[in-house]
Amino acid sequence: MLTENHDLVQQEGSEQVSPCGMLLGRPEGHIFQIRDQGESCDSQHSSERQHGNQPGVGQGKSSQSSRGEKRNTETVQQEIPHQQSPCTCNNCKILIEHQNAHTGKKPFKCSRSGKSLSQHSHFTNHQIIHTKDMPHNCSDCGKSFSKKSNLVTHRRTHTGEKPFSCSDCKKSFRQKSILDIHRRTHTGEKPFSCSDCGKSFSQKSNLVIHKRTHTRKKPFSCSDCGKNFNGSSDFVAHRRIHIRERLFNCSHCGKSFRQKSNLVRHRRTHTVEKPFNCSDCGENFRSSSHLVRHRMNHTGEKPFSCSDCRKSFSSSSKFVAHRRSHTGEKPFNCTDCGKSFSQKSNLVIHRRTHTGEKPFNCSDCGKSFSWKSNLVTHKRIHTKKPFNCSDCGENFSSSSHLVRHRMNHTEEKPFSCSDCKKSFRQKSNLVSHRRTHTGEKPFNCSDCGKSFSLKSNLVTHKKIHTRKKPFNCSDCGENFSSSSHLVRHRMNHTEEKPFSCSDCKKSFRQKSNLVNHRRSHTEKPFNCTDCGKIFSQKSDFVIHRRTHTGETFQLL
């Protein structure tokens, strides 16, 4: 009779069990298991039942009526301990609250804030916000927490403890939840899918931001310029352009930092304080992390080895970045244009093209840059030009500028267009040229909608709307919208003609005029398909074509 009644309990319970397979427990020893597809529980005492041994159940109990059957069922539930017989139990509060996570039901409502929660424990934790009950204090910084577990996690920021390690790359984390998210970079798991386009993400926050690309919702608005953003991080980065928010200032040079720890490290550049000493060579370092990396130069230790190419690395971050060269993984996505990157630092730099942030400022002239490398190159304008051309003696501030200049002597043009076979010294010039074939104009004016194939043309065009002409001629006072226009104008005063033809020594004010002139010695690229006549200048070719088409024009 016990077996029949016990099966009845299972059948009634299985109809409401959520199929997630989670084990739920509590201190009294109760263990409830939510079975897949309502699977019946397996009593640990099944063998005892088969032999007639029914522990904890009185003899002679029967269920002769529906009332008796219900009563006997309750007796079974009471007298078989949960720790001996794990089974589904819908009468227990802990299981009911768990089922709320599946149904979306939130029965616990806060009377103060109106917020609803699915579990009583979450409701209790929420209430602490209103009562200001923060009994757990940090002895290092005095910060208070409502839960001891939050204090334990916070304490790791002081101790540096990272107890949760990744078994694949050995990287460590302070919280298990962060480790779980990190593990997805190895497994490729992306559990959060967009219902509109099907794109998947490893983090829920990324899905939330992505969803805004479908709704066109940009909830973060700049009060200064009115520009809107999908994500709060992009908004914060943009706001720095207006307010230049800096909380911690260096008393020596005036440089500002958003975090005190960064200021402390920076201060050591003035005090020459390097408290971390290498016992092998005596070299000192400003931070412990620099010392750890330096020590590997002595030991030759490279503990992170790639299983594909056997290449080894001294740091886990370099190893993880290298692994993506094999897997092709690009986990860092731009929420504005969808472009993906293998390293977060590359995404951060790319994001500046959308936000307009230029955090690297020149202390000499105040000019700002998006990349630190561009600032370093720019600084040489004020200080030195260490790269010298062995052919003509001209000096340059960067090696890349010297390489490009050297092509003027060698006439090397390694980048060729597959459509017209025209060659270029720089890849960027080839990319720009290719747009003449494809018709692509990716740079749009936000004021009038006009599109341009080159970003520089858009920048110049934008000044039409602002009527801004910031470049002034010191000789005649005339203003210009671009520096190149001012340079060309200045040649009218100086009569300078810096571009000379190596064949006839004729000089020109503009390089484009020299290029056109050079064709008179070498090539005639403009060919008439009707009569076969060739021309060195496009303007002459256009005029000639009218003799075939009969087209006329009138000068106004």
Beta strands, then each sheet from edge to edge (+ up, - down):
strand 1: 23-25
strand 2: 31-33
strand 3: 108-109
strand 4: 116-117
strand 5: 136-137
strand 6: 144-145
strand 7: 164-165
strand 8: 172-173
strand 9: 192-193
strand 10: 200-201
strand 11: 220-221
strand 12: 228-229
strand 13: 248-249
strand 14: 256-257
strand 15: 276-277
strand 16: 284-285
strand 17: 304-305
strand 18: 312-313
strand 19: 332-333
strand 20: 340-341
strand 21: 360-361
strand 22: 368-369
strand 23: 387-388
strand 24: 395-396
strand 25: 415-416
strand 26: 423-424
strand 27: 443-444
strand 28: 451-452
strand 29: 471-472
strand 30: 479-480
strand 31: 499-500
strand 32: 507-508
strand 33: 526-527
strand 34: 534-535
sheet 1: 1+ 2-
sheet 2: 3+ 4-
sheet 3: 5+ 6-
sheet 4: 7+ 8-
sheet 5: 9+ 10-
sheet 6: 11+ 12-
sheet 7: 13+ 14-
sheet 8: 15+ 16-
sheet 9: 17+ 18-
sheet 10: 19+ 20-
sheet 11: 21+ 22-
sheet 12: 23+ 24-
sheet 13: 25+ 26-
sheet 14: 27+ 28-
sheet 15: 29+ 30-
sheet 16: 31+ 32-
sheet 17: 33+ 34-
end
